[in-house]
Amino acid sequence: MQDWQQRVDTALETFLPKDNTIPTDLHAAMRYSVLNGGKRVRPCLVYAAGLAANADDAGLDATACSVELIHAYSLIHDDLPAMDDDDLRRGKPTCHRAFDEATAILAGDALQALTFHILAQFLPPTIPAEQRIEMLNMLAVASGSRGMAGGQAIDLASVGKQLTIAELENMHIHKTGALIRASVKMGAMCSPQIDTRSLDKLDHYAKCVGLAFQIQDDILDEIADTETLGKTQGADKALNKPTYPALLGLDESRKMALDLYQEAIDSLAGFDEQAEPLRWLAKYIVDRKN
């Protein structure tokens, strides 16, 4: 995981405009938000899925950067006063606090645009054109109203409301799960030989770990401290947002996350030792402390 974190950081450094390039404030805000740490779970899932699918290694860096840039853009916008109104991200002031609100909005917009530029320009021709187009389409859908942005809209509309388990799951399948599923599938699609059956198994793995990731996030918001989290502890509770612990309790939430972990592992049956990083990442997601 550390090797992949370093690898994607090096690639991100290359793709991001330098902060002395005009407009300097905008580029500084983009770099601040992307290069200020983070677990890089989504890029690691790209690399791990690519390894499991015998992917063309040349396409993995561009793909890993694309999902991380979309994630960074979403965090900038989620933290804005009109959204979650948060002051802390990864242990540092949020983008709109470090710069200003207008610059933060534009930084998010620019990161989203840069994402699709990278995918359009830097995927190698060894990946069939149809697969490259489908990867672009997949990330666009996962990021938009039928994915991450739609999930955030549902989240904001749910503040102060009591949701059912099915409604909560639907929200997080969009808000968190869509980009995680795209990360795994796009990593696998860097393989020119990927078959539909293997892709379906990897997608089911990703659906399970995506939901487990959000459940663990909700648990950590209840039990971890701000310093460990790198963001404001109890923020969801303070905003009266629906969460798994609020609906199920901590013990039942932990059990649900572990059940999803096991389902994710089961979906990798038939994959060889090259899928070990995917198995390890599933365990990391449900055991992590921040």
C-alpha positions, -999 to 999 in steps of 0.1 A, spaced: 0 0 0 29 24 8 45 17 -26 12 25 -43 6 56 -22 41 69 -32 35 59 -68 2 78 -72 16 108 -53 45 110 -78 20 108 -107 -3 134 -92 26 157 -87 33 154 -125 -3 159 -136 -11 189 -114 -2 224 -126 27 240 -107 16 265 -81 37 292 -98 16 288 -130 -10 315 -136 -36 316 -120 -13 309 -91 -39 309 -63 -61 285 -81 -33 261 -88 -20 264 -52 -54 255 -39 -57 225 -62 -23 212 -51 -30 219 -14 -62 198 -15 -47 169 -34 -12 167 -20 -20 172 17 -20 135 27 -48 110 26 -50 72 26 -52 69 -12 -76 40 -8 -92 45 -43 -59 46 -62 -48 15 -43 -80 -2 -53 -72 7 -90 -37 -8 -87 -49 -39 -68 -77 -46 -93 -53 -40 -122 -29 -65 -107 -57 -91 -102 -68 -86 -138 -33 -87 -154 -37 -51 -165 -15 -30 -187 6 -13 -161 10 18 -183 -27 27 -178 -29 24 -141 -12 57 -131 -36 78 -151 -65 58 -139 -54 60 -102 -49 97 -105 -83 103 -121 -102 87 -92 -81 105 -66 -87 138 -83 -124 132 -84 -123 123 -47 -103 154 -38 -128 176 -57 -157 160 -38 -140 167 -5 -134 203 -13 -171 208 -22 -184 187 7 -165 209 32 -180 241 19 -203 262 41 -233 254 19 -226 217 23 -211 202 55 -194 235 66 -163 219 80 -130 235 90 -107 205 91 -97 180 65 -67 155 69 -56 174 100 -53 207 81 -77 237 74 -102 229 46 -96 244 12 -121 273 17 -104 281 51 -69 280 38 -78 301 7 -113 314 3 -147 300 -7 -146 311 -43 -111 297 -49 -122 264 -32 -152 261 -56 -130 268 -86 -104 244 -74 -129 216 -72 -143 225 -106 -108 225 -121 -98 191 -105 -129 175 -120 -120 188 -154 -84 177 -151 -96 142 -143 -112 137 -177 -83 154 -195 -60 128 -179 -82 99 -189 -87 112 -224 -50 119 -231 -29 94 -210 -45 60 -213 -22 39 -235 -34 26 -269 -28 -10 -257 -62 -6 -239 -88 -10 -266 -106 22 -276 -140 8 -265 -127 1 -230 -111 36 -228 -144 52 -237 -163 30 -213 -138 40 -185 -145 77 -192 -182 70 -192 -180 49 -160 -162 77 -140 -186 104 -153 -216 84 -142 -200 75 -108 -193 112 -102 -226 127 -113 -262 128 -102 -265 90 -105 -235 86 -84 -215 107 -59 -232 141 -65 -266 124 -63 -256 107 -30 -245 140 -15 -279 156 -25 -297 127 -8 -274 132 22 -282 169 25 -319 163 21 -318 136 48 -305 158 76 -328 155 107 -348 127 91 -351 90 102 -341 68 72 -347 31 69 -317 8 64 -326 5 27 -327 43 23 -294 47 41 -278 20 20 -291 36 -12 -276 70 -2 -242 55 5 -242 33 -26 -243 66 -45 -223 89 -22 -193 67 -13 -198 34 -31 -201 46 -67 -165 60 -69 -151 29 -51 -168 6 -76 -155 27 -105 -120 26 -90 -120 -13 -90 -137 -17 -124 -115 9 -141 -84 -7 -127 -95 -41 -141 -104 -25 -174 -68 -14 -179 -64 -51 -189 -71 -57 -226 -81 -92 -218 -106 -86 -190 -138 -107 -193 -173 -99 -183 -175 -127 -156 -143 -115 -138 -155 -79 -141 -188 -87 -125 -171 -105 -96 -148 -75 -90 -177 -52 -92 -195 -72 -65 -163 -70 -43 -163 -33 -48 -199 -29 -39 -193 -47 -6 -162 -28 3 -177 5 -6 -206 0 18 -182 -14 45 -160 17 40 -190 40 48 -201 20 78 -166 22 92 -166 59 86 -198 63 106 -184 41 134 -152 62 135 -173 94 136 -187 81 169 -157 66 186 -125 82 173 -110 116 182 -104 146 159 -67 142 159 -68 106 148 -95 112 122 -79 143 108 -114 159 106 -139 171 131 -151 141 153 -188 139 157 -195 162 128 -222 139 114 -239 136 148 -237 174 153 -254 179 119 -281 153 128 -272 132 98 -285 96 95 -257 71 102 -255 33 107 -247 36 144 -276 59 150 -299 35 132 -284 1 143 -261 8 172 -223 3 172 -223 -35 177 -247 -42 149 -229 -17 126 -196 -35 132 -212 -69 124 -227 -55 92 -192 -42 81 -177 -76 89 -204 -94 70 -198 -72 40 -160 -79 43 -167 -116 41 -190 -112 11 -163 -92 -6 -137 -119 1 -161 -146 -12 -166 -127 -44 -129 -131 -52 -131 -169 -51 -114 -181 -83 -89 -153 -84 -53 -164 -77 -26 -148 -54 -25 -117 -76 -58 -107 -59 -42 -108 -24 -38 -70 -23 -76 -67 -29 -82 -91 0 -58 -72 22 -75 -38 13 -109 -52 22 -96 -60 57 -78 -27 59 -111 -9 51 -130 -25 80 -101 -23 105 -88 12 98 -88 39 126 -91 70 104 
